[in-house]
Amino acid sequence: MNYVANLAELSTINGIRFGTSGARGLVTDFTLPAVAALTQAFVCVLSQERMVTDVAVGIDLRPGSPLIAKYIIATLETLGIEPHFMGVLPTPALAAYALNQGMPAIMVTGSHIPFDRNGLKFYNFSGEISKADEQAMLAQPINALPLDAVETDLTELLANPAALEFYQQQFLQVLPRHCLTGKRIGIYQHSSAGRDCYSQVFNALGAEVVELGRSDIFVPIDTEAVSAEDKTRARQWCTEYKLDALFSTDGDGDRPLLADEQGNWFRGDILGLLCAKYLGIKQLAVPVSCNTAIEQSGFLEKVVRTRIGSPFVIAAFHELTSPFAGFEANGGFMLGSSISLNNQQLAALPTRDALLPTLAVLALAGDAPLSSLYADLPARYTASDRLQQFSTERSQHLLTQIAANPQRFLQQVVAEATLLSLDTTDGLRLTLNNGDIIHLRPSGNAPELRCYAESCSEQQAEDYIVSVFALIKKLTF
């Protein structure tokens, strides 16, 4: 088996790329040579910091994930490193356990991206790897390894439940016992890696759980672009089952979906803001795409805006002082510093998590309906969606055209619109003179063009998305 000189060359040949969080590619790209090279590069970079003796490995429920885990485990064993296979579990559960144990981790997951794709997320001794770590991996020389005879029989992959148990216990220890008593909570399980553990946590905190929508086929839920079908489903389920809340996540459990008693999904950044309020967070790092209600809320002392992607949010933590955190528009919450909650310590977890913001917001509401939490927030609404099968090259070309004359683009969307400012931190973020926002950027994880819109009217934000995509299709198809 002949490997190329370094990981960057392999990526060029194989199609695997580092996106906003982790390495992503088609399922067919994750061959034994590719996975072995990624694993070897990760270990070599870590070894420059300290000796690597153990690595935790976890998977989501995509059908191809177990075989990729097998490739990782075989590579680790060949390198003289002990793999700890933690089975199917949420990404934050693997990360939290590995951080507590002082060992690195690799999660096999494509998160929310389409079914024909998969990915790897890497965690070093202190948490999620940085963009600098990614570049170091890409430059790392790769050696040939004797892996031709790796068995593809997956029956011997026996999972250690320790990571999942640790993840559950950390919430049960810091939240008041029976804080969800009297709550009837639906869990839209689909193919989420944490679908079984969520029921156990909610039950332990006193909730009555209704399990819904379990699927044996992988469902790529995107919490930033909730489908019309899932919006309708939430309203129907909340009415039919008389739910106080409906909870779900993306495929690997690091991005939450929480609906109120009326079946209306919270936007991820609003969920993050309410979580920060409950936890007593005073300083935040968030991507530029997040709702401006964050600054307008008055809950915070300092807000730092970053490029989109958890590594950029985490990199901004050095600008903040405790207690601090970060989150993304998709709702993934990153606890940057350890905090005291209900006289118990909750350890920092610098990677996206779906369960913490959900539990925090449920606890914040108390006996009141979840919808009542909107009353304390500024009237700022965000909508978002994506054009799929829209290549990065097409997206970049389109954004270059728009940037050359953004005012003309705006007037084609809304005739009376006037550009107030243009932010190029990540894509093109156009602020109108009435304070409304239209933001376009290529996805970092898949061939998609994303659009975010913000307004003081929910309908207006949604109308912007429809108008922008209608115009783009007319311009590019």
Buried (B, 14 or more C-beta within 10 A) or exposed (E): EEBBEBBBBBBEEBBBBBBBBBBBBBBEBBEBBBBBBBBBBBBBBBEEEEEBEBBBBBBBBBEBBBBBBBBBBBBBEBBEBEBBBBBBBBBBBBBBBBBBBEBBBBBBBBBBBBBEBBBBBBBBBBBBBBBEBBEBBBEBEBEEBEBEEBEEEEEEBEBBEBBBBBBBEBBEEBBEEEBBEEBBBBBBBBBBBBBBBBBBBBEBBBBBBBEBBEEEEBBBBBBBBBEEEBBEBBBEBBEEEEBBBBBBBBBBBBBBBBBBBEBBBBBBBBBBBBBBBBBEBBBBBBBBBBBBBBBEBEBBEEBBBBBBBBBBBBBBBEEBEEBBBBBBBBBBBBBBBEBEBEEEEBEBBBBBBBBBBBBBBBBBBEEEEBBEBBEEBBEBBBBBBBBEEBEBEBBBEBBEEBBEEBEEBBBBBBEEBEBEEEBEBBBBBBBBEEEBBBBBBBBBBBBBBBBBBBBEEBEBBBBBBBBBBEEBEEEBE
